[in-house]
Amino acid sequence: MKKSFVIGVGRLHGKAGLIAEGSFGKDLKDLLGQFSKGDGRGNVVMARIGDDALARLDQLVEAGLFGSRSECAAFLIGAGIASQKELFDRLGAHTEEIRKLKEQLRQVALDALKPHA
């Protein structure tokens, strides 16, 4: 389902259904939509969360900002990643190097385990 919103009294729809309804304005649409760009929500992640985190998700769902806990959690994960942009930028600079070192380590271990002729 495509997102739709009418400034003033309207509805904001996401893939999972109604996100918000009422007099919210364009700012809410922008806020809620900024983390669903690109590939959308095609991936599934199972997570165990504490009672407090669950209560916070439920508050946002009950307030009518999200249609489900899943939609709310996806938004909050996106917001958390965006708020840690500097961290991910710094990690990204080293990710490829770490991947190559792991592959070299794996190859050394495999070579050491091969029977010698």
Phi and psi in radians as a Rosetta constraint file:
Dihedral C 1 N 2 CA 2 C 2 CIRCULARHARMONIC -1.334 0.35
Dihedral N 2 CA 2 C 2 N 3 CIRCULARHARMONIC 2.639 0.35
Dihedral C 2 N 3 CA 3 C 3 CIRCULARHARMONIC -1.225 0.35
Dihedral N 3 CA 3 C 3 N 4 CIRCULARHARMONIC 2.445 0.35
Dihedral C 3 N 4 CA 4 C 4 CIRCULARHARMONIC -2.460 0.35
Dihedral N 4 CA 4 C 4 N 5 CIRCULARHARMONIC 2.558 0.35
Dihedral C 4 N 5 CA 5 C 5 CIRCULARHARMONIC -2.799 0.35
Dihedral N 5 CA 5 C 5 N 6 CIRCULARHARMONIC 2.382 0.35
Dihedral C 5 N 6 CA 6 C 6 CIRCULARHARMONIC -1.949 0.35
Dihedral N 6 CA 6 C 6 N 7 CIRCULARHARMONIC 2.198 0.35
Dihedral C 6 N 7 CA 7 C 7 CIRCULARHARMONIC -1.112 0.35
Dihedral N 7 CA 7 C 7 N 8 CIRCULARHARMONIC 2.384 0.35
Dihedral C 7 N 8 CA 8 C 8 CIRCULARHARMONIC 1.801 0.35
Dihedral N 8 CA 8 C 8 N 9 CIRCULARHARMONIC -2.164 0.35
Dihedral C 8 N 9 CA 9 C 9 CIRCULARHARMONIC -1.576 0.35
Dihedral N 9 CA 9 C 9 N 10 CIRCULARHARMONIC 2.137 0.35
Dihedral C 9 N 10 CA 10 C 10 CIRCULARHARMONIC -2.914 0.35
Dihedral N 10 CA 10 C 10 N 11 CIRCULARHARMONIC -2.965 0.35
Dihedral C 10 N 11 CA 11 C 11 CIRCULARHARMONIC -2.297 0.35
Dihedral N 11 CA 11 C 11 N 12 CIRCULARHARMONIC 2.541 0.35
Dihedral C 11 N 12 CA 12 C 12 CIRCULARHARMONIC -2.066 0.35
Dihedral N 12 CA 12 C 12 N 13 CIRCULARHARMONIC 2.057 0.35
Dihedral C 12 N 13 CA 13 C 13 CIRCULARHARMONIC -1.879 0.35
Dihedral N 13 CA 13 C 13 N 14 CIRCULARHARMONIC 2.463 0.35
Dihedral C 13 N 14 CA 14 C 14 CIRCULARHARMONIC -2.040 0.35
Dihedral N 14 CA 14 C 14 N 15 CIRCULARHARMONIC -3.095 0.35
Dihedral C 14 N 15 CA 15 C 15 CIRCULARHARMONIC -1.037 0.35
Dihedral N 15 CA 15 C 15 N 16 CIRCULARHARMONIC -0.582 0.35
Dihedral C 15 N 16 CA 16 C 16 CIRCULARHARMONIC -1.534 0.35
Dihedral N 16 CA 16 C 16 N 17 CIRCULARHARMONIC -0.037 0.35
Dihedral C 16 N 17 CA 17 C 17 CIRCULARHARMONIC 2.219 0.35
Dihedral N 17 CA 17 C 17 N 18 CIRCULARHARMONIC -2.665 0.35
Dihedral C 17 N 18 CA 18 C 18 CIRCULARHARMONIC -1.164 0.35
Dihedral N 18 CA 18 C 18 N 19 CIRCULARHARMONIC 2.199 0.35
Dihedral C 18 N 19 CA 19 C 19 CIRCULARHARMONIC -1.667 0.35
Dihedral N 19 CA 19 C 19 N 20 CIRCULARHARMONIC -0.817 0.35
Dihedral C 19 N 20 CA 20 C 20 CIRCULARHARMONIC -2.662 0.35
Dihedral N 20 CA 20 C 20 N 21 CIRCULARHARMONIC 2.687 0.35
Dihedral C 20 N 21 CA 21 C 21 CIRCULARHARMONIC -2.512 0.35
Dihedral N 21 CA 21 C 21 N 22 CIRCULARHARMONIC 2.381 0.35
Dihedral C 21 N 22 CA 22 C 22 CIRCULARHARMONIC 2.307 0.35
Dihedral N 22 CA 22 C 22 N 23 CIRCULARHARMONIC -2.810 0.35
Dihedral C 22 N 23 CA 23 C 23 CIRCULARHARMONIC -1.645 0.35
Dihedral N 23 CA 23 C 23 N 24 CIRCULARHARMONIC 1.445 0.35
Dihedral C 23 N 24 CA 24 C 24 CIRCULARHARMONIC -1.909 0.35
Dihedral N 24 CA 24 C 24 N 25 CIRCULARHARMONIC -0.538 0.35
Dihedral C 24 N 25 CA 25 C 25 CIRCULARHARMONIC 1.500 0.35
Dihedral N 25 CA 25 C 25 N 26 CIRCULARHARMONIC 3.054 0.35
Dihedral C 25 N 26 CA 26 C 26 CIRCULARHARMONIC -1.160 0.35
Dihedral N 26 CA 26 C 26 N 27 CIRCULARHARMONIC -0.528 0.35
Dihedral C 26 N 27 CA 27 C 27 CIRCULARHARMONIC -1.029 0.35
Dihedral N 27 CA 27 C 27 N 28 CIRCULARHARMONIC -0.717 0.35
Dihedral C 27 N 28 CA 28 C 28 CIRCULARHARMONIC -1.138 0.35
Dihedral N 28 CA 28 C 28 N 29 CIRCULARHARMONIC -0.737 0.35
Dihedral C 28 N 29 CA 29 C 29 CIRCULARHARMONIC -1.022 0.35
Dihedral N 29 CA 29 C 29 N 30 CIRCULARHARMONIC -0.804 0.35
Dihedral C 29 N 30 CA 30 C 30 CIRCULARHARMONIC -1.107 0.35
Dihedral N 30 CA 30 C 30 N 31 CIRCULARHARMONIC -0.764 0.35
Dihedral C 30 N 31 CA 31 C 31 CIRCULARHARMONIC -1.080 0.35
Dihedral N 31 CA 31 C 31 N 32 CIRCULARHARMONIC -0.857 0.35
Dihedral C 31 N 32 CA 32 C 32 CIRCULARHARMONIC -1.296 0.35
Dihedral N 32 CA 32 C 32 N 33 CIRCULARHARMONIC -0.482 0.35
Dihedral C 32 N 33 CA 33 C 33 CIRCULARHARMONIC -1.539 0.35
Dihedral N 33 CA 33 C 33 N 34 CIRCULARHARMONIC -0.242 0.35
Dihedral C 33 N 34 CA 34 C 34 CIRCULARHARMONIC -1.175 0.35
Dihedral N 34 CA 34 C 34 N 35 CIRCULARHARMONIC -0.360 0.35
Dihedral C 34 N 35 CA 35 C 35 CIRCULARHARMONIC -1.810 0.35
Dihedral N 35 CA 35 C 35 N 36 CIRCULARHARMONIC 0.111 0.35
Dihedral C 35 N 36 CA 36 C 36 CIRCULARHARMONIC -1.956 0.35
Dihedral N 36 CA 36 C 36 N 37 CIRCULARHARMONIC 0.294 0.35
Dihedral C 36 N 37 CA 37 C 37 CIRCULARHARMONIC -1.328 0.35
Dihedral N 37 CA 37 C 37 N 38 CIRCULARHARMONIC 2.844 0.35
Dihedral C 37 N 38 CA 38 C 38 CIRCULARHARMONIC 1.488 0.35
Dihedral N 38 CA 38 C 38 N 39 CIRCULARHARMONIC -2.213 0.35
Dihedral C 38 N 39 CA 39 C 39 CIRCULARHARMONIC -1.341 0.35
Dihedral N 39 CA 39 C 39 N 40 CIRCULARHARMONIC -0.109 0.35
Dihedral C 39 N 40 CA 40 C 40 CIRCULARHARMONIC 1.364 0.35
Dihedral N 40 CA 40 C 40 N 41 CIRCULARHARMONIC -2.536 0.35
Dihedral C 40 N 41 CA 41 C 41 CIRCULARHARMONIC -2.037 0.35
Dihedral N 41 CA 41 C 41 N 42 CIRCULARHARMONIC 0.992 0.35
Dihedral C 41 N 42 CA 42 C 42 CIRCULARHARMONIC -1.529 0.35
Dihedral N 42 CA 42 C 42 N 43 CIRCULARHARMONIC -0.048 0.35
Dihedral C 42 N 43 CA 43 C 43 CIRCULARHARMONIC -1.920 0.35
Dihedral N 43 CA 43 C 43 N 44 CIRCULARHARMONIC 2.566 0.35
Dihedral C 43 N 44 CA 44 C 44 CIRCULARHARMONIC -1.954 0.35
Dihedral N 44 CA 44 C 44 N 45 CIRCULARHARMONIC 2.310 0.35
Dihedral C 44 N 45 CA 45 C 45 CIRCULARHARMONIC -2.261 0.35
Dihedral N 45 CA 45 C 45 N 46 CIRCULARHARMONIC 2.165 0.35
Dihedral C 45 N 46 CA 46 C 46 CIRCULARHARMONIC -1.595 0.35
Dihedral N 46 CA 46 C 46 N 47 CIRCULARHARMONIC 2.344 0.35
Dihedral C 46 N 47 CA 47 C 47 CIRCULARHARMONIC -2.507 0.35
Dihedral N 47 CA 47 C 47 N 48 CIRCULARHARMONIC 2.483 0.35
Dihedral C 47 N 48 CA 48 C 48 CIRCULARHARMONIC -1.711 0.35
Dihedral N 48 CA 48 C 48 N 49 CIRCULARHARMONIC 2.289 0.35
Dihedral C 48 N 49 CA 49 C 49 CIRCULARHARMONIC -2.226 0.35
Dihedral N 49 CA 49 C 49 N 50 CIRCULARHARMONIC 2.766 0.35
Dihedral C 49 N 50 CA 50 C 50 CIRCULARHARMONIC -1.336 0.35
Dihedral N 50 CA 50 C 50 N 51 CIRCULARHARMONIC 2.965 0.35
Dihedral C 50 N 51 CA 51 C 51 CIRCULARHARMONIC -1.048 0.35
Dihedral N 51 CA 51 C 51 N 52 CIRCULARHARMONIC -0.713 0.35
Dihedral C 51 N 52 CA 52 C 52 CIRCULARHARMONIC -1.136 0.35
Dihedral N 52 CA 52 C 52 N 53 CIRCULARHARMONIC -0.772 0.35
Dihedral C 52 N 53 CA 53 C 53 CIRCULARHARMONIC -1.104 0.35
Dihedral N 53 CA 53 C 53 N 54 CIRCULARHARMONIC -0.713 0.35
Dihedral C 53 N 54 CA 54 C 54 CIRCULARHARMONIC -1.108 0.35
Dihedral N 54 CA 54 C 54 N 55 CIRCULARHARMONIC -0.724 0.35
Dihedral C 54 N 55 CA 55 C 55 CIRCULARHARMONIC -1.080 0.35
Dihedral N 55 CA 55 C 55 N 56 CIRCULARHARMONIC -0.664 0.35
Dihedral C 55 N 56 CA 56 C 56 CIRCULARHARMONIC -1.170 0.35
Dihedral N 56 CA 56 C 56 N 57 CIRCULARHARMONIC -0.720 0.35
Dihedral C 56 N 57 CA 57 C 57 CIRCULARHARMONIC -1.046 0.35
Dihedral N 57 CA 57 C 57 N 58 CIRCULARHARMONIC -0.820 0.35
Dihedral C 57 N 58 CA 58 C 58 CIRCULARHARMONIC -1.078 0.35
Dihedral N 58 CA 58 C 58 N 59 CIRCULARHARMONIC -0.619 0.35
Dihedral C 58 N 59 CA 59 C 59 CIRCULARHARMONIC -1.041 0.35
Dihedral N 59 CA 59 C 59 N 60 CIRCULARHARMONIC -0.777 0.35
Dihedral C 59 N 60 CA 60 C 60 CIRCULARHARMONIC -1.216 0.35
Dihedral N 60 CA 60 C 60 N 61 CIRCULARHARMONIC -0.644 0.35
Dihedral C 60 N 61 CA 61 C 61 CIRCULARHARMONIC -1.183 0.35
Dihedral N 61 CA 61 C 61 N 62 CIRCULARHARMONIC -0.809 0.35
Dihedral C 61 N 62 CA 62 C 62 CIRCULARHARMONIC -1.125 0.35
Dihedral N 62 CA 62 C 62 N 63 CIRCULARHARMONIC -0.515 0.35
Dihedral C 62 N 63 CA 63 C 63 CIRCULARHARMONIC -1.280 0.35
Dihedral N 63 CA 63 C 63 N 64 CIRCULARHARMONIC -0.153 0.35
Dihedral C 63 N 64 CA 64 C 64 CIRCULARHARMONIC 1.505 0.35
Dihedral N 64 CA 64 C 64 N 65 CIRCULARHARMONIC 0.178 0.35
Dihedral C 64 N 65 CA 65 C 65 CIRCULARHARMONIC -1.357 0.35
Dihedral N 65 CA 65 C 65 N 66 CIRCULARHARMONIC -0.463 0.35
Dihedral C 65 N 66 CA 66 C 66 CIRCULARHARMONIC -2.359 0.35
Dihedral N 66 CA 66 C 66 N 67 CIRCULARHARMONIC 2.654 0.35
Dihedral C 66 N 67 CA 67 C 67 CIRCULARHARMONIC -1.484 0.35
Dihedral N 67 CA 67 C 67 N 68 CIRCULARHARMONIC -0.231 0.35
Dihedral C 67 N 68 CA 68 C 68 CIRCULARHARMONIC -2.790 0.35
Dihedral N 68 CA 68 C 68 N 69 CIRCULARHARMONIC 2.874 0.35
Dihedral C 68 N 69 CA 69 C 69 CIRCULARHARMONIC -1.080 0.35
Dihedral N 69 CA 69 C 69 N 70 CIRCULARHARMONIC -0.680 0.35
Dihedral C 69 N 70 CA 70 C 70 CIRCULARHARMONIC -1.058 0.35
Dihedral N 70 CA 70 C 70 N 71 CIRCULARHARMONIC -0.818 0.35
Dihedral C 70 N 71 CA 71 C 71 CIRCULARHARMONIC -1.094 0.35
Dihedral N 71 CA 71 C 71 N 72 CIRCULARHARMONIC -0.708 0.35
Dihedral C 71 N 72 CA 72 C 72 CIRCULARHARMONIC -1.141 0.35
Dihedral N 72 CA 72 C 72 N 73 CIRCULARHARMONIC -0.808 0.35
Dihedral C 72 N 73 CA 73 C 73 CIRCULARHARMONIC -1.087 0.35
Dihedral N 73 CA 73 C 73 N 74 CIRCULARHARMONIC -0.711 0.35
Dihedral C 73 N 74 CA 74 C 74 CIRCULARHARMONIC -1.064 0.35
Dihedral N 74 CA 74 C 74 N 75 CIRCULARHARMONIC -0.744 0.35
Dihedral C 74 N 75 CA 75 C 75 CIRCULARHARMONIC -1.075 0.35
Dihedral N 75 CA 75 C 75 N 76 CIRCULARHARMONIC -0.840 0.35
Dihedral C 75 N 76 CA 76 C 76 CIRCULARHARMONIC -1.158 0.35
Dihedral N 76 CA 76 C 76 N 77 CIRCULARHARMONIC -0.607 0.35
Dihedral C 76 N 77 CA 77 C 77 CIRCULARHARMONIC -1.127 0.35
Dihedral N 77 CA 77 C 77 N 78 CIRCULARHARMONIC -0.803 0.35
Dihedral C 77 N 78 CA 78 C 78 CIRCULARHARMONIC -1.043 0.35
Dihedral N 78 CA 78 C 78 N 79 CIRCULARHARMONIC -0.737 0.35
Dihedral C 78 N 79 CA 79 C 79 CIRCULARHARMONIC -1.146 0.35
Dihedral N 79 CA 79 C 79 N 80 CIRCULARHARMONIC -0.687 0.35
Dihedral C 79 N 80 CA 80 C 80 CIRCULARHARMONIC -1.130 0.35
Dihedral N 80 CA 80 C 80 N 81 CIRCULARHARMONIC -0.743 0.35
Dihedral C 80 N 81 CA 81 C 81 CIRCULARHARMONIC -1.117 0.35
Dihedral N 81 CA 81 C 81 N 82 CIRCULARHARMONIC -0.763 0.35
Dihedral C 81 N 82 CA 82 C 82 CIRCULARHARMONIC -1.096 0.35
Dihedral N 82 CA 82 C 82 N 83 CIRCULARHARMONIC -0.642 0.35
Dihedral C 82 N 83 CA 83 C 83 CIRCULARHARMONIC -1.265 0.35
Dihedral N 83 CA 83 C 83 N 84 CIRCULARHARMONIC -0.284 0.35
Dihedral C 83 N 84 CA 84 C 84 CIRCULARHARMONIC -1.927 0.35
Dihedral N 84 CA 84 C 84 N 85 CIRCULARHARMONIC 0.536 0.35
Dihedral C 84 N 85 CA 85 C 85 CIRCULARHARMONIC -0.929 0.35
Dihedral N 85 CA 85 C 85 N 86 CIRCULARHARMONIC -0.779 0.35
Dihedral C 85 N 86 CA 86 C 86 CIRCULARHARMONIC -1.049 0.35
Dihedral N 86 CA 86 C 86 N 87 CIRCULARHARMONIC -0.748 0.35
Dihedral C 86 N 87 CA 87 C 87 CIRCULARHARMONIC -1.038 0.35
Dihedral N 87 CA 87 C 87 N 88 CIRCULARHARMONIC -0.862 0.35
Dihedral C 87 N 88 CA 88 C 88 CIRCULARHARMONIC -1.171 0.35
Dihedral N 88 CA 88 C 88 N 89 CIRCULARHARMONIC -0.585 0.35
Dihedral C 88 N 89 CA 89 C 89 CIRCULARHARMONIC -1.101 0.35
Dihedral N 89 CA 89 C 89 N 90 CIRCULARHARMONIC -0.759 0.35
Dihedral C 89 N 90 CA 90 C 90 CIRCULARHARMONIC -1.170 0.35
Dihedral N 90 CA 90 C 90 N 91 CIRCULARHARMONIC -0.724 0.35
Dihedral C 90 N 91 CA 91 C 91 CIRCULARHARMONIC -1.153 0.35
Dihedral N 91 CA 91 C 91 N 92 CIRCULARHARMONIC -0.685 0.35
Dihedral C 91 N 92 CA 92 C 92 CIRCULARHARMONIC -1.045 0.35
Dihedral N 92 CA 92 C 92 N 93 CIRCULARHARMONIC -0.538 0.35
Dihedral C 92 N 93 CA 93 C 93 CIRCULARHARMONIC -1.146 0.35
Dihedral N 93 CA 93 C 93 N 94 CIRCULARHARMONIC -0.400 0.35
Dihedral C 93 N 94 CA 94 C 94 CIRCULARHARMONIC -1.939 0.35
Dihedral N 94 CA 94 C 94 N 95 CIRCULARHARMONIC -0.151 0.35
Dihedral C 94 N 95 CA 95 C 95 CIRCULARHARMONIC -1.036 0.35
Dihedral N 95 CA 95 C 95 N 96 CIRCULARHARMONIC -0.807 0.35
Dihedral C 95 N 96 CA 96 C 96 CIRCULARHARMONIC -1.129 0.35
Dihedral N 96 CA 96 C 96 N 97 CIRCULARHARMONIC -0.701 0.35
Dihedral C 96 N 97 CA 97 C 97 CIRCULARHARMONIC -1.089 0.35
Dihedral N 97 CA 97 C 97 N 98 CIRCULARHARMONIC -0.751 0.35
Dihedral C 97 N 98 CA 98 C 98 CIRCULARHARMONIC -1.117 0.35
Dihedral N 98 CA 98 C 98 N 99 CIRCULARHARMONIC -0.736 0.35
Dihedral C 98 N 99 CA 99 C 99 CIRCULARHARMONIC -1.056 0.35
Dihedral N 99 CA 99 C 99 N 100 CIRCULARHARMONIC -0.753 0.35
Dihedral C 99 N 100 CA 100 C 100 CIRCULARHARMONIC -1.130 0.35
Dihedral N 100 CA 100 C 100 N 101 CIRCULARHARMONIC -0.735 0.35
Dihedral C 100 N 101 CA 101 C 101 CIRCULARHARMONIC -1.116 0.35
Dihedral N 101 CA 101 C 101 N 102 CIRCULARHARMONIC -0.683 0.35
Dihedral C 101 N 102 CA 102 C 102 CIRCULARHARMONIC -1.113 0.35
Dihedral N 102 CA 102 C 102 N 103 CIRCULARHARMONIC -0.722 0.35
Dihedral C 102 N 103 CA 103 C 103 CIRCULARHARMONIC -1.132 0.35
Dihedral N 103 CA 103 C 103 N 104 CIRCULARHARMONIC -0.718 0.35
Dihedral C 103 N 104 CA 104 C 104 CIRCULARHARMONIC -1.091 0.35
Dihedral N 104 CA 104 C 104 N 105 CIRCULARHARMONIC -0.743 0.35
Dihedral C 104 N 105 CA 105 C 105 CIRCULARHARMONIC -1.096 0.35
Dihedral N 105 CA 105 C 105 N 106 CIRCULARHARMONIC -0.736 0.35
Dihedral C 105 N 106 CA 106 C 106 CIRCULARHARMONIC -1.067 0.35
Dihedral N 106 CA 106 C 106 N 107 CIRCULARHARMONIC -0.757 0.35
Dihedral C 106 N 107 CA 107 C 107 CIRCULARHARMONIC -1.151 0.35
Dihedral N 107 CA 107 C 107 N 108 CIRCULARHARMONIC -0.698 0.35
Dihedral C 107 N 108 CA 108 C 108 CIRCULARHARMONIC -1.062 0.35
Dihedral N 108 CA 108 C 108 N 109 CIRCULARHARMONIC -0.764 0.35
Dihedral C 108 N 109 CA 109 C 109 CIRCULARHARMONIC -1.127 0.35
Dihedral N 109 CA 109 C 109 N 110 CIRCULARHARMONIC -0.748 0.35
Dihedral C 109 N 110 CA 110 C 110 CIRCULARHARMONIC -1.108 0.35
Dihedral N 110 CA 110 C 110 N 111 CIRCULARHARMONIC -0.743 0.35
Dihedral C 110 N 111 CA 111 C 111 CIRCULARHARMONIC -1.088 0.35
Dihedral N 111 CA 111 C 111 N 112 CIRCULARHARMONIC -0.683 0.35
Dihedral C 111 N 112 CA 112 C 112 CIRCULARHARMONIC -1.208 0.35
Dihedral N 112 CA 112 C 112 N 113 CIRCULARHARMONIC -0.480 0.35
Dihedral C 112 N 113 CA 113 C 113 CIRCULARHARMONIC -1.526 0.35
Dihedral N 113 CA 113 C 113 N 114 CIRCULARHARMONIC -0.205 0.35
Dihedral C 113 N 114 CA 114 C 114 CIRCULARHARMONIC -1.203 0.35
Dihedral N 114 CA 114 C 114 N 115 CIRCULARHARMONIC 2.435 0.35
Dihedral C 114 N 115 CA 115 C 115 CIRCULARHARMONIC -1.160 0.35
Dihedral N 115 CA 115 C 115 N 116 CIRCULARHARMONIC 2.415 0.35
Dihedral C 115 N 116 CA 116 C 116 CIRCULARHARMONIC -1.541 0.35
Dihedral N 116 CA 116 C 116 N 117 CIRCULARHARMONIC 2.347 0.35
